[in-house]
Amino acid sequence: MGDRVITVDVRFQEAAAVRRTESVPYSHLSVELGHVYAEDFGDGGRELRRKFERIADWAQAIPALARRGLRPQRQPRVSTCFLVDDYFHRFGSPREVIPQVQEAAAEHGLVLDYVARESTFARHDDVELAQLVVDTLVVEPPRHTNGSRPPLNESGWLSNGKRTPGHVDAPAMTMPLPWSAPVQSGDPRHSIFVDVELWSDEPNGRVWACALLASVWQMTRLGVLRHRGETVAQPYRLPPGEPLPAEWDELPAIVQLNPLATPFCAYRTVTLMDTRYLPVELAVRTILGQVAVPPAVAGQVAKRASAEGLELPSELVDRLSYVFIGE
């Protein structure tokens, strides 16, 4: 009675609620100067040189694209990159492949700032990046469906609308159910329906689809990919005189080749590639159209862009541009 009463105010919060969201430096535009595959080296590099010859003609328009939306006095920051397929096909070694790509690009006045390995966008260190993106997908359940098709996490398929219903037996003594067409979301006048396979489960394990890995790649370039608030797969700068590794598994996910390069991540991306990749990039846009970027990350990027006088589209896919180059 009469002793001092001490009250303790205790508040509990989830760790995720107070976790810091790491930031990254940004260029204004990230320019991908193509994917590099094993077949590009099958004829002594002649196909590789032809590829960069076609790209160089279109790359001349990049400075004008980079200045779009900037204040007149501001000099745009532009970084270039290319992606090597070491996931579906292993070929050569970094020590021989990367210099060949740099030389072929340089013959046509192109400087390559960064190189990335496709396999690291499936898994980087201990983080399953492909699964990380799958976990951020927000799939809207189509109306009037009967649940006969398994959900995304079981089927591995993602669509941009309402699929044609699977076969369902009609009640006895009734007419068969009529066929109905798939319908694209957004109520367009005529639908362009897309159904994307994100992975396949094979005897040796899960194989992630090219479209999903390309989606991880685009999100990395846009600087919106985080794992528990931390950035992943950020560029590694080779110390002067250090040779490239002899094995692909020894090469970091992203390597800075040009010491004078502006930041790897950018507010917008433009990708120059052959027309044969158009279906894959349509699938990429279908995936990214249903990705939910964490609000803390989205707000951080928008604030950084606004401080530079840029107004970014709210939708992630609207920050992507392409140039599809025919033969």
N, C-alpha and C positions, 0 to 999 in steps of 0.2 A: 504494500500500500504506500503510495507516495514516492516510490522509486521512479527514476526516469524511464520512459518507455521509448525504445529505439525501434523505428520502423525501417524495414528494408524493402526497397522498391526493385523487384526483380522482373525483367522482361526477357522473354525468350523469342529468338528469331532464328529462322532457318539460315544456315550458312550461305545458301545461294542468294538470300535476300540482301546480304551485305558484301557479297563477293565483288571484287573490283573487276571492271571490264577493261582489259588492256587495249591500248590504242596502237595504231601503226602509222607510219608516214605514208603520204599519198602523193602520187603524180596526178596530173589531170586526165591522162589517157594512157591506158595500157594497150599496146599493139602486139598482137600475136602474128608472127610472120610464118605461120604454118605448123603443121604436125609433121614429124619425121618418122617414117616407118622403114622396115627392113627393105621393102621393094625399091626405095629411093636409092639404095646403094648397090642394086643388082647389076648395073651396067657401068660400073666404074665411076659413079657419081654424076653421070651425064643427066639423068633425070632430075637429080637434086639441083643442078645448075639451071636446067630448064624451068624448074619450079620457081626459083628465085628470080629468074628473068621475067616471068609473068607477074610475080608479086611486085617487083620493083616499079613497074609501070603504074600500078595502083597506089603504091606507097607514097607517091609524090603528093597525093591529096591529103595525107595525114596531118601536116601542120595546120591546114585550114580547118580540119575537123577538130583538132585539139583546141583551137582558139574559140570555137563556138561556145557562147555563153560567158566567156571571160571578159573582164574589163579591158578596154582597148590598150591600156598601158602594160598589162600583165603578160609576161612571157610564159607560154604554156610549158609544163613539165610533161615530157613524153618518154615512156620507157618501152623497150621492145623485148619480146621473149619468143621462145619456141619450145615445143613439147616433143619429147622423144618417147616412143612406144617401147617400154621395157616390161610391159605387163602381159600383153598377149604374145609378143615375139621378142625374144632376146637376140640381139645381133651385135657383132663387134664388141668394142669396149669404149668407155667414155674417152679414153686417151686417144683413140683413133677417129671415132665418129664425130665428136664435138668440134675438133679443129677443122675437119672436112666441111661441116656445115657452116662454120664461120667463114672459111675461105670462099665457099660457093656464094654466100651472101655478100661478102666484100667485093667480089667481082662485079656486082651490080650496085655498088654504093650503099649497101645495107649494113648497119651495125647491130649486132645481137647483144643485148645487155644481159639477158638472163636465159638460162636453160633449166627445164624442169623434167622430172621423171614421172611418167604416167602411173607407175606402180605405187608410188608414194601417196597417190590420192585415193588408193584403196585402204592403205594402212600406213601411218607415219609414226615411227617409234612405237608407243603402246596405245595409240589412238586409232580406232577404226573410223577413218574419215568418211568412207562411203556410208557406213551405218549411221554415223552422226548426221549426215544430210537426210537419210531416210527417216530418221527419228524426228526431223523438223517438218516433215511433210504434213500438211493439213488437208486431208481429203474430204471433200463435201459429199456425203452420201447422196447418190442420185435419187430423185423422187420416183415413186411407183415401182421400185425394185422389190424382188421377192426374197433376197438374201441367199439365192442359190449359188452365187459366186463368192468364193472366200475373200476375206479382207486383204488389203495390201501386204500386211506383214506375213501372210501365209502364201499368197499367190505370187508376189514379186512383180505385179503388173499395176501400172498407174495410167489412168486415162484423163482426157480433158473434157469429159462429159458423161453422158448416159450411154452405156453399152447396149447392144442388142441382147435381150434376155436369153439366158441359156435355155436348153430344152426342159420344159416342165410339163409333166403329164396333166392333161385336162381331166376334170371329173368325169366319171362314167356317164355315158349316154349324152355327152355334150359334144359340140363341134370342137375341133382342134383350135388351140389358141393361134390367132393370126400373127404373122411376122411383123415386127416393128423395127424401124431403122434406128441406128445410133444417133444421138443428138449431141452436138457440141454445146458446152456451157456458154452462157452469155446471150442466148437467144439470137444467134446470127440468122440472116435470111436463109442461107444454105450452109449446112454444117461441113466442117472439115474435121472429121473425128480422128483422134490419135490415141493409140493404145501402146504403151511403152513397157517393154520388159526391162526391169531394173537389175535382175540377177538370175542366174541359173544355178541350181544345186547339182553338182556333179560328183562322181565317185571320189575325187581328190579334194573336195571341198567346194565352197561357194565361189563362183566366178562373177564378179561385178560387170555389168554391161558398160560398153564404151560411153553411152549417153550419160550414165550416172557419174562415171569418173570425170567426164568433161564438165558436168555440172559442178562437181567439187572444185575442179580447176578454175572455172569461172568465178565461183564464190571466193576462192583464194585470191584471185586477181582483183576482185572488188573489195577485198579487205573486210568481209563480213563473216568469215568463218572463225568461230571460237569454240574452245573446249573448256568448260568450267571457267569462262571469262578470259582465258589465256589464248593468245594467238598460236597458230600452228603452221608448220611448213613455211617459215619465213626464210628469206634468202641467206645463204652462206657465202661470204666473200673469201675467196682463196687468197692466202697470204702471198706476197710477191715471190715468185720463184718456185712456189709449190706446184708440182705437176698434178694433172688430173688423175684420179684413181684408175687402176687397171680393170676394176670390176664395177658393174652397175650398182651392186648392193652397197658399195663403199661410197658412192656419190651421194651427197646430201640431196634432199627433195628439190630444192631450188638453189642454183649456184649463180652468183653474180660474176659475169665474165668481163664486163666493162667497168673498170674502177671509177669512171666518171658518170655512171648511170644515175638517173633520177630514181626515186623509190619504185619498187616493184608493184605494189598495190596502187590502184587508181580509182577515181570516182566513176569513170566509165571505161569500157573496153571496146576495142574493135578487133575483129578476127578476120584475117585474110586467108582463104583456103580454097581448095578445089571444089567444084560443084558436086562431086560425089559425096561430100560430107554434109550436104544440105539436109537429108533425112535425119542424120544424127543430131544436127543442131536444132531441128524442129522438136526432136525429143527433149533436148536440153531445155528449150524454152518451155515445154510442157511441164518439166520437172520444176524448174525455177519459178514458174507461175504459181506453184503450190507450196513453196518453201516459206516457212514463217521465220524471218530473221528476228532474233531476240530484240525486244524494244530498246534495251540499253545500247546495243550495238547500232541499231538503225538510227537512234537519236544521236549517237556520237558521230557517225559519219555525216548525217545531215547538218549537224552543228559545225563540223569542220569545213564542209563545203560552203555553207552559208557565210562563214567568216572570210571566205575568198570570193564572195560575190556570186557563187554558183547555186542554182536551185536544182536539186536532184529530183528526178522522178521518184515517186513513192514506191512504185513497183520495181522490183529488182530486174525483171526482164527488159524494162525500158531503158536500162543503162547499158545494154549490150547492142553493138552494131556489128554488121558483117559485110564482107565483100567476097562473093563467091565467083571464082575465076575459072572460066572454061579454058579448053585447050586453045 
